[in-house]
Amino acid sequence: MNTNTPLLSRRMALGAAAAAALLSTVPAMAMGRLTDVRVVDRDRDTVMPMYQYRGELWIAGEPGARYGIELRNDSRERLLNVVSVDGVNVITGETASPDQAGYVLDPYQRYDVNGWRKSRKEIAAFEFTSLPRSYAARTGRPDDVGVIGVAVFRERQASVLPRPPLPPFPPFDRSSPSSPGTKSAPQMQEKSARGGEPGTPLGTGHGDRERDRVGETDFERRSDRPDEIIRIRYDSRENLIAMGIIPPDRPRWRDRRPSAFPGANRGYVPDPDR
């Protein structure tokens, strides 16, 4: 079906743009059929581990830490990825819906969604914060805080490229933003067609401005319905421990065996000091 809309109402879509076993960890990615998703702690430059719990994927965030959402198009065609955080579209700031703006990735392309889109050249970084200070709550939409979503769409009349040999997934190179026009740069597309006491829930704040350039491209969706939806929930580590999602931190093993009577004196009364 044709998803073209009048010029004045078109939205920019920015290019490159079974309950599981309790306490089980899973690969640090949500492996979709089309798009693979990982969440990265940008301050430590590490991939955040994911945990399965009652059929959902969870990550543990740390208040104040910046994070990014890494997308990898694992198909032989272009894909539109509509990304939401806390129920808010990360590009337009609207209450999220699959029919909104998204990031278009070329076949096998990888891209880091590191913040709220402010313009073609800038973002406001994602950073974990308390729920009341989250962007969603500060804009009057606190009900869906704590979830990351990616709705993936195939392209109508897509040209399918041969699958090249791919390196093992673990390296998953950081994909720093680059200028439009380069082969690896994002194309900006214009859409045409919760063991202890829990604490305050975690949300995503509106952080510092950063440079992140994108370009534009056309994209016509093959269907109004997403071809797949990837969902990752998050909260603080203490809250995930309280909910039983991850085990509590274990105390370090002590080399010395504990004594039942550590004050026992095997001798006699010693002389006082002179």
N, C-alpha and C positions, 0 to 999 in steps of 0.2 A: 504494500500500500504506500501511497505517496504521503510523506510527512512534511511537505513544503508548507510554509506559513508566510503570510504577508511580511514585507520588509520590516514594518514598524513593530511587529510582534515577535520577530525572530529572536532567539536567544543565542548568545555566543557559547559555543562548546569548545573548550580550549584543548588543543592538541598536545600530545605527549605531555598530549593531554591523557535410633538405636542408642539408648543412653550409653555412653562410653564408660569404661571402668573408672571408678572413683580414683582421683589423684593421679591419673595417667597423663603423661606428657605426650605430645605429638610433634611431628616435624614442625619447624618454626615457620610454617607458611600455611595458608589456606589454599589448597590445590584445587582449582576449578578445572573444568574441562577446557575452558578458553583462556581465562586469566588467572595467574597465580598471584597471591597477595601475601606480603610480609610486612610486619610493623617493626621499625627500627628505632632504637634509642639513639638519637643523633648526637647527644652529648658524649656518649661512650662509643659511638660507632659500632654498636652490636645489635644483632637481630634479637628481638624479644621472644622468649619461648612461649609457645601456646599450650594450653591445657584443655583437655576435653572434660566436660561435665554435663551430664544429662542431655547429651546431643548437641551441645553448644561449644564453641571455641572461646577461650578466655585468655587475656594477657594481663599481667600485673604492671601497672604504671607507677611512677614515682612522682609525687608532687614537685612541680618546678622543672621537670625534665622535658626537653623538646623531643618530639617524635615525628616520624614520617611514615607514610604508607607507600610501600614499594609495589608497583604493578609490573607484571611481565605478561605481554601478549604471547601466549604459547600456541598460537594458531598460525595458519598460512594466509590469513586475510586481515584486513584492518578491523579493529574493534573500537566501539565507543564504550567507555567506562564512566558511568555516572556515579560519582563518589559522594557519600554523605558521612558526616560525623555528628553524633548527638542529634540525629534527625534533621540536620541542616545541610543543604547542598553547599559543598565547599567552594563552588565557583560563584554562584549567584547570591548566596545567603538566604535563599527561600527555604521554607519548610519543605523538606526533601520529597521528591516524587520521581519515579523512574523516567518520566518523559522530559526531564529538564536537561540542562547543559552538562557536558561531561568531557573527559579527556580521550582523545583518539590516539591509539597506538598502532603503528605500522606492524606488520608481521614480525614477531620475535623481539619487538622493541621493549625496553625497560624504562620506567620513569618513576621518579620520587615525587609523590604528592606531599609536600612539606608544610602546607599552610593554607589559610583562607585566601582565595584569590582576590586581590585588590585592584589589579589592572593587568594589562598584558605584560608588564615588566616587574610587578611586585606581588608578594604575598605577605600575610601576617602569620608568623610561625605557629604551628600547633604546639601547645605545651600543656602538660597535665596540671590541673588545678582543682580546688574544691568545687563541688557542684554549684554553689551560689555564685562563684566567680567565672563559671564557664560562659562561653559566648552564647550558647543556647539559652541559659537561664537569664543572662543579662538582657537578652532580647525577648524575654517573656515566653520561652518555650522549654521549660525544664523537664518535661515528662519523658523525653527519650534520650536523656543524657546517659552516656556509657556504652555506646554502640557505634561501630564503624561498618559501613555498608558499601558494597560495590555492585551495581547493576550493569550487566554486560550485554551489549547488543551487537549482532552481526550486521554487516552492510548489505544493502540490496545491490544486486549485480556486482558483487565483489570480484575482483581479479585475484585468483588464488596463486600464490607463489610456491615454487618447489621448496620442500623443507630442507634447510641446510643442516649440516651436523652441528649439534649444540653442545657446549661444554657442560659438565656436571652442574646441577643446580646450585649446590652450596656456595660457590663464590659469589654469585649474584652481585655483580659489580655495582658500586654506587653510581647512580646516573645523575651527575650534576647538571643543572640546567645549562643549556647552551643557546646560542643565538639562532633565530629562525634562518632557514636557508641551508644549514648544514645538514648532512645526511642523517646524523643521529639526533638532531634537534627535534623537539616537539613541534608538531604543526598545529597551529591554532585553527580550530575548526569552527565554522559557523553552521549551526544545525539548520539544515534545509529539510529537509523533509521531517556470692558473697561468703574452730578451736579457740578463739578469743573474742574479745569484745570488738565489734565492728566500729569503724570510725566514719567520718564524713565521706559520702560517696565521691568518686572522682569524676571530673569532667574535663573538657578541652577548652583552654582559654585562647584569647586573641593576643598572640605574642608580638614580638618585635617585627618590624618590617624587614624583608629580605628581598634581594634581587632574584627574580625567577622569570625569565622571558619565555614567551610562547608565541606561536604564529596562528594562522587561521587556515582552515580547509573546509570543504563541503563533506557532509556525511548524511546519507539517506538510510534510515533504519529499515531492515528487512521486515520487522514486525513491531507493533506497538508494545508487545510484551517482551521483557528481558529474556535473553537466551539462557542466562544464569544469574543468580544472586548470591553473593558471598557476604557473610555476616560474621563479625568478630566483636565480642563484648569485652569490656575492660573495667577494672576498678583497682583500688590500691591493693598492695600485697596483704596488708593486715585484714582487709575486708575479704579477700579471696580465702585467706586462712580461716577466718571466722565462718565462712560459708562452707568450708570443707572442700573447696576446689583444689587447693594445693596444701601440702602438709606443712605443719609449723616448722620453723627452723630448729634443727637438732643441736643440742649442746655439744660442744667439742669434747672428744674423748680425753679423759684424764689418764696420764701415764701412771700416776700413783694410785694404789688401791686405797679407798677410804678406810679409816680406822673407827671401830665402834667406841673406843675409849682413847681418844687422842691425847688426853691429859694425864694418862697413867704414868706413875713414877716407879720404876723398878728398883730404885736404890733407897737410901735413907735421907733424913733431913740434912741438907747441906748447911755448912757454916755460913753465917751472914757475912756480907761484905764488910771489910774493915775500912 
